[in-house]
Amino acid sequence: MFTIKLNGEEKTFEKKVRVLDLIQPRDYSIIACKVNNRMRELTFEVYYDATIEFVRMNDDDAMRIYESSLRYLFAMAANYLYPDLHIKFSYHISRSIFCRILETDTRFNSSMLREIDLEMQRLVSLDLPITRKVVSNEEARIIYEKNKMYDKIDILQYRPEKTVHLYQCASYINYLYSYMVPSTGYLGNYKLRLYSPGIVLQYPRAELNGEIPPFVDEPTYGETLKRASKWAFRCHAENIAEINSNLNNSEKIDFVNMCEALHNTSLSILADRISRNIDRIKIIAIAGPSSSGKTTFSNRLRIQLMIKGIKPVKLSIDDYYVDRASLVPDEDGSFDYEHINTIDVDLFNQHLVALINGEEVETPSFNFVTGKREIGKKMKISEGQPIIIEGIHALNDALTVSIPRMQKFKIYIAPHSQLNIDNHSPISSTQLRQLRRLVRDHSFRGFTAERTIAIWNSVRRGEFRWIYDNQEGVDFVFNSDLVYELCVLKKHALPLLQSISKDSEYYIDANALIKYLKLFGDIEDELVPCNSLLREFIGGSCFHNV
């Protein structure tokens, strides 16, 4: 006999019970649940004392389950309609999923889109159960061969486990490295859009309280993703199995150097562009989401510009924070320390204009211990000496309102990965950044993995509010992804993630990262150059004290 606490009420049971059966009547807005603070599928059977909390589309973990399940549904519909075609998913513009056909002689068209949409709607209306089963690796291999899922066979050899979890719906079987919703009836909230040469699959977003965002064409971001995809194809690194095939002896060294050379080339191209327009460029503004590698990038760009005879100076936005005591709390009593109002924009602009005009200024210095601004150092620049500013608001024109747009060169930096576990399971750049931060926070700040995961949603909210809207229309996008980096981060991150208890509320987040991170081969830290952007996270950077 055991007791379940649900919605403030306690009920006693003698036999195990599915969480799904506790939801009467059925509520399709409930995507998953937390049992004693651990995320579970609704099909989970409870047989012990537990507190159950239902999670909906405004929950990040629940939405990851929904998004994965929606890819499953799309793949199922496409398989029923076009069994001889192979498709691949990737994360794309406008917070969406992009699906393309791998056969080079076939492209999605409007007729195919309508047929897939109708088939998905039919499957949703049937509310077919999606059930999980455990099979041996050899059984999984046979199933994959039968269904021509050869990319899934390639990854089997790197699994440390002897079994595979598969999900079956009617006659369709697949596994997308994620929990699933209990049935197809949950998946009616989506939008399909033809976007040559593929189809864009839009889904609800947790940060929008479960709403699907309007589709926004983002050509700058889209072109960056296209280049990343071409690069991954060129260096045979589109999925984990391909990356691992690059790790044999001398090939490993070539692989690392080839990826680093891409960064060098991008920096050289960027420096050339700035150099050609240095007569008008007064400000070089750099921004990007957390753990994009902004610090190392800024230092490497500074050196690249010095080769051109340009000697930029850095002006820290952080030193222009207003005193913490003068901040006004939000309605709930909390403080948004990332708000632009925490910066003395007027003083910042006064100093920028004065420096550009050749005047000397006395910059402030913000003391993060006391929360007060103090007297800093005197500063003066020469003609042709651009000012580098870097931070969350650097691309926001409201921060540099006194500087004409033509005098600003805006750079957006982020890892734009186009890496997959297999064709149906893309790895998000957000998870890559989370791993970078987890390793860096542990090495340099002494944080546990749980602490880093705990603040991640707050970090993401700040990114959506202050960064992403400013990435279009920039002058240059620097892709800070290093295709080999997860082979290095693995040895640092896995022990931290595996230390999180199964009873922890952050276990599901940790397990989502472990599921694919453990599949990567190893690259030794010694092979990473000292000026590599990756050194910002694993340590040993030659820019550490710059």
N, C-alpha and C positions, 0 to 999 in steps of 0.2 A: 504494500500500500504506500502511495506517495501523494504529495500535495503539489498542486500547480497554482501559482498566483498569477492572475490575468485580469487586467483592467481594475486592479484594486480588490478583486474578489478571489477567494481561495476555494478550490475544489479538490476533492480527494478521489483518486483513481486506484483501481486494483490491478488493471492491466495497462500495458504501454499504449500510448495514444498519439496519433499523428497530430502535429500542430494544425495542419489544414482542417482537420475534423473539429477543431475548437472554434473555427470561424463560421458561425451560423447567424444569418445566411452568408453565403460566399461573398467575399468582398475582393474584387479584382484590383483594387487600388493598393492592397497589401501585397508587397513583392516578396518579402522574406521576413524573418523574425530574429530576435535575439533571445537565446535561452541562457539564462544566468550570464548575461552580457556578451555571450559569444554568438556571432552571426551564424544562422542556420537556414537551410532550405525549409520551405513550408511542409515538405514531405518528411521532415525529421520526426522520428518517434521518441517521445519523452517517456522515461521509465523511472525517474527519480525526482526528488523535490526540486522544483524549479520556478523561477520567475520568468515569465515570457512577455516580451515587448514586440509588438508588430512594427515593421518599418515600411515606409511608403516611398513614393518617388522623389521626395525631398531629402532622402538619405543617400549619401555618396556610395556607400557599400551596396545598397539595394539597387541603385541605378547601374552599377557595374554588372550586377546579375541580370538586370533587364536588357542592357545593351548586348551582352554576350548571348542571351537567349534570343534576341532579335536577329543577330547574325545567324544563329542556328536555324531559325525559321526561314530566313531568306535563302540560306544554302539548301535547306530541305525543299523549298518550292522550286528553286532553280534546278535541283537534281531531278525532281519529278518531271519537269517540263523539258529539260535539255540534259539528259543523263550522260551524253558524250562530251559535254563542255566542262572545263575546269575553271573555277573562279578563285580570285584572291581578294581579301579584304585588307584595307589599310586605313589608318586614321587620316582625316583630311580636313579641308577648310570648313569654316562655319560650324565647328564642333560636330562633325559628322563622320560617317564611315563611307569610304569609297570602295566600290566593287568593280573589278574589271575581269574580262575573260582572258585567260592565259593563252589560248590558241590565237596565234598571230593573224590568222585569216578571218577572224570573227570579231565583231564589235556589237555592243548592246545598241539596240535601236528602240524607237518609241513603241513599236508593236511588242517587242519582248518585255519592255517595262510594264505595259498594261497586263500582259499575260502573267508575269510574276506577281504583280500587285493583286490581281484577282485570285491567284492561287494562294497567296499569303492570307488574304481575307477569308477564303474558303477554309483554310486550315484553322484560322482563329475562330471562325464560327462553329467548327466541329468540337472545339475545346478538347483536343486530344491530349491525353496524359503524356508527360515527358518523364521517363523513369530512368533511374541510374542503376547500372549493373557493373560488377567487378569481374574482369576476365584476366587471364594470364597474358603475358607479353606475346606469346606465340599465338594465342587465340586472337588477340588484337591484330597481329600481323596478317592473319588469314582474312579477317574482316576488312582490313584496309586494302589488301590486295583485291578482294572481291569487288570493292567499291572504287578501285583505282585511285586510292588516296596515297599515292607513293611518297608524298612529302611527309606524311605522318609515319610511314615506315622508316624513313631516314632518321627521324628523331628518336625512335624507339631504342636504338643502340646506346643512347646517352642517358637513359632513365636508370637511376640507381635502384628503383623498385622492380619487383618481379610481376607486378600486376598493373592493370590500367583501368581507370574508371571511364566507362562509356555511357552516353545517354541515348536512349532509344525512344522514338516517337513513331507509332505505326511501324512501317517497315524501314524507316530511316534511322541510321546510327551515326553518331559523330561525337567528338569530344573537343571542347573549346577552352580547357584549362580554367574553368569557372563553375560556380554553382549555377543552377538553372531555376527558372520559374516552374511550378508544378504542371502546367499545361499550356497549350497554345492560346487558350482564351484570354490569357493575361497580356497578349502582345499586340493588341489592336491599335496602340498609339504610336504611329510612325508616319513618315512621309518619304516617298520615293521621288527622285528627280533625275532625269536624264542629264548627264554632264559628261560630254564626250571626252574620252572614249568609253566611259563606264556609267555607272549609276551611283548617285549619292543617296545614302540611307540616313535620314535624320531621325533622331530619337529624343525623348524627353531628357532634360538636364536637371540634376539635383540643385544646382546653383540658381535655377530659374523656377524652383518649387514644382518641378515635374512638368514644366511646359517645354514644348519644342521651340527653339529659337527661330526667328525668321532667317531664311537662307540669305547669306551675304557672300557675294563673290569677292574673294580676296586674292587678287592676281599676284601680289607680291609674295604672300605666303604660299600660294599654290605653285608658283614657279620654283620656290625654294624646295618644296616637297618633290617636285618633278626632278630637279637636279639631284636630290638625295637618292631618289629611286634609281636614276641612271647610274649613279656612282656605285650603289650597292650591287647592281647588276654587273657593272664593269669589273669590280674586284671580287666577284663571286661571294657575296656576303648578304644575300637577301633574307636568309633565315639562319637559325642557330646551327643546323647541320652543316650548311655551307661555311659558316664562320669557323666551326670546329675543323673543317677540312683544310683550313689555312694554317693550322697550328703544328704542322710537322717540321721539327728541326729548323733549318734555315728559312723555310717558308714563313715561320712565325715572325722572324726578324723583318723580313721583307714586308709582311702584312702590316706590322706596326709602323714602319717607316713610310709606307705608302699612305697610310691614313694621316700621319703627321705631315707629310708633304702636301696633302690637300689643304690643310690649314695654312701652311706656309704660302701656298699659291694664292689662296683667298686673301690673306693679309697683304701680299704683294699687289694684287689687283686693287684692293681697297686703298692702299697708300698711293698708288698711281692716280686714282680718281681724285683723292684729296689734293695731291700735289698739283694736278692740272688746274685746280680751281682755288688754289690757296690765296689768291688775291682777294677773293670775296668771303672765304670761310673764316669766321672768327670763333665759332663755337663748334666743337665736336661732341655731340650728345649721344651717350650710350646707355641703353636700358634693355632689360630682359627679365624674365621670371627668375625665381630663386634657383640657385645652383646652375646657372647657365655658363658660368666661367668668366664673368665680367671683369674680375680683378686681373687675372692673367691675360685676358684679351687686351685690356687697356694698356698693360705694360708692353705686350708684344707689338701692339699698334704704335705705341710711342717710339719704340726702337726702329720699327720699319719706316716711320716718318723721319727719324733722324738720319737714316741712310739717304733720304731725299734732301737733306739739308734743312729740314723743318724740325724745330725744337718746341714741341707742345708743352704746356704746363697743365697740371691738374688742379682743379678747384673743387674741394669737397662740399657737396650739398649738405652732408650730415652736420657740418659745422654751423649751418644756418638754421638749425632747429630753434624754435622759440623755447623759452624756459618752460619746463613741464608744469610748473605751478600756475601758469597762465592759460593752460589748456581747458577747454570747456568739454565736460563729459557728454556722451550720447544720452538718449532718452533712458536707456537701461542702466545708466550710471557708469558704463565702461568707457575706455578711451581708445580711439582709433589712432594709433601712433603712426600709421602710414598715410593718414590724410594729408593732402597738400597744405591744409591750414596749419599743420605743425611746423611748417617752414616759413621763415621770414622772407616772403617773396619780394617785398619791396626792397629790403636791404640787399638781397641777392642780386636783383636787377641793377641797383645803384652801383654795386661793385663791378658787375660785368661791363656795364657801359663805361665806367671810369677806367677799367683796365684796357678795354678796347681803344679808348681815347689816349692811352699812353700815360695815364695818371697812376700814382702810387696809392694803394689802399691798405688799410689794416684789417685783415680778415679775422673773423671770430674763430673760436675753437670751442666746440661743445663738449662739456664734461658729462659723460654718460653716467657717472657715479652720482654726482650731485644733481643732475638734471638741469644744469644751468649753463648758459653761454658765458665764455670767458674771453679775454683778449688773446688773439692769436698772433700771427706773424704778418710783417709787412710784405707786400707783393707788388711787383711791377713787371710788365711784359714789353717786349719790343715789337715793332711792326713785323707782320708775317708769322707771329707766334700764336697759334690757335690755343684756345682754352678747352681742355677736356673735362666734361662733367659727366658723372656716371651715377646712376641711381634709379629708383623706382619711378621718379617723376621726370627724368631727364628728357624724355620725348614729348612731354606735355607742354604745349605752347604757353599754358597759363604760368608755368614756372619761369619762362624766359620771355615774358610778354614784351619787354623793351627791345628785344633783338629781332630785326627783320628776318623772315623765314629764309631769305636767300643767303644770309650770313651763317645759317646753321646747317651743319651736315649731320643728319640723323642716322644712327646705326642701331638696328635691333639685333640682339644676339640671343640665341636659344638653341638647344639641341633638337634638330628636326630629323628624328630618326624615322626610317621607313623599314624597320626590321620586324620580322615576323618569327613566331615560334614555328608555325607552319602556315599554309595558305589561308586558313580560316581564322587564325589567331594572331593578330598584330600586337606588338608591344608598344605601349604608349610612351611618348617622350616625357609625359608627366611622371610616369613610374621611374624612368631613367633618372630624372632630376631628383626624385625622392631618394633613390639609392645613393646618388652623389652626396646629397645633403646628410643622409644617415651616416655615411662613412666619415664625412668631414666633421659633423657635429660630435661624433664619438672621439675622433682623433684630436681635435683642436679645442673642443668645449667640454669634453667629458660627459656628453649627453648619452643616456641609454637610447636604444632603438625605440622603446615605448614613448619616450619624451618627444623624439623627433616626429614619430607618427601622430602623436596627440596634437601637435600644433600644426600639422600639415594642412588640414582643412582651413584653418585661419589664414595660413600663408596663401592658399589658393584663392580665397575670397579677395584678398588684397590684389592679387594678380588680375583677376577678372575686373575688378573695379578700376585699377589704375594703369595697367600695362597693355593688355591685349588690344584695347580699342585704338592704341597709338602705333600698332605695328604696321598698318597699311600706310602707304605714302611716305615711308622712310626712304632715305637715299641708298641704303645698303643693308642687306640682311646677311649676318654671319652665322652659318650653321656650325655650332660648336660641338656637334656630335662627332665622336671618334668611334668608328664602327667596331673597333677591337676592345673598347673600354670595359664592357661587361665581363670580359674574360679576366680583367685585372680587378675590378670591383668585387667580383664574386668572393674571393678569399677573405676580403675585409668585411663584406656585408652579411654573408651567410651565417657566421657564428653569432652575430648580433641579432639577426632575425630569429634564428633557431633558439635563442635564449628566452624568447617571449613565451610565457606559459600558455597552454591551451585554454586556460580559464580566463586569460586576459581579454578585455574588450578589443584589444588591438591585434589579436591573433589572426583574424580573417585578413587584415591588411598585410600582415607579415607573411602569411601563407600564400597570398596572391603573388607576392614577389618571389618567394621561395620556389614556387611551382615551375617557373621558367629559369630562374637564376642558376639552379642546381644543374641545369642541362648544359651549361657552357663549359668549354675546356678552360685551361689555366694559361695565363701569360704572366710571367714573373715581373715584379715591380722594376727590377733592374733594367728591363728593356724599354721602360718609359723615359723619354728624354727629360732632362731637368727643367726645360722651359715649356714642357707640354702642359696644355690646359688641364689635363687629368691630374697633374701634380698638385693642383689647387685643392684637391679632395683627398688624395692618398698621402700627401706630404712629400717633402724633398724638393720643393720648388726653388729654383734659383731666384725667384722674385719674392721670396717669403718676407724679407726685411726691406723691400723696396717701398 
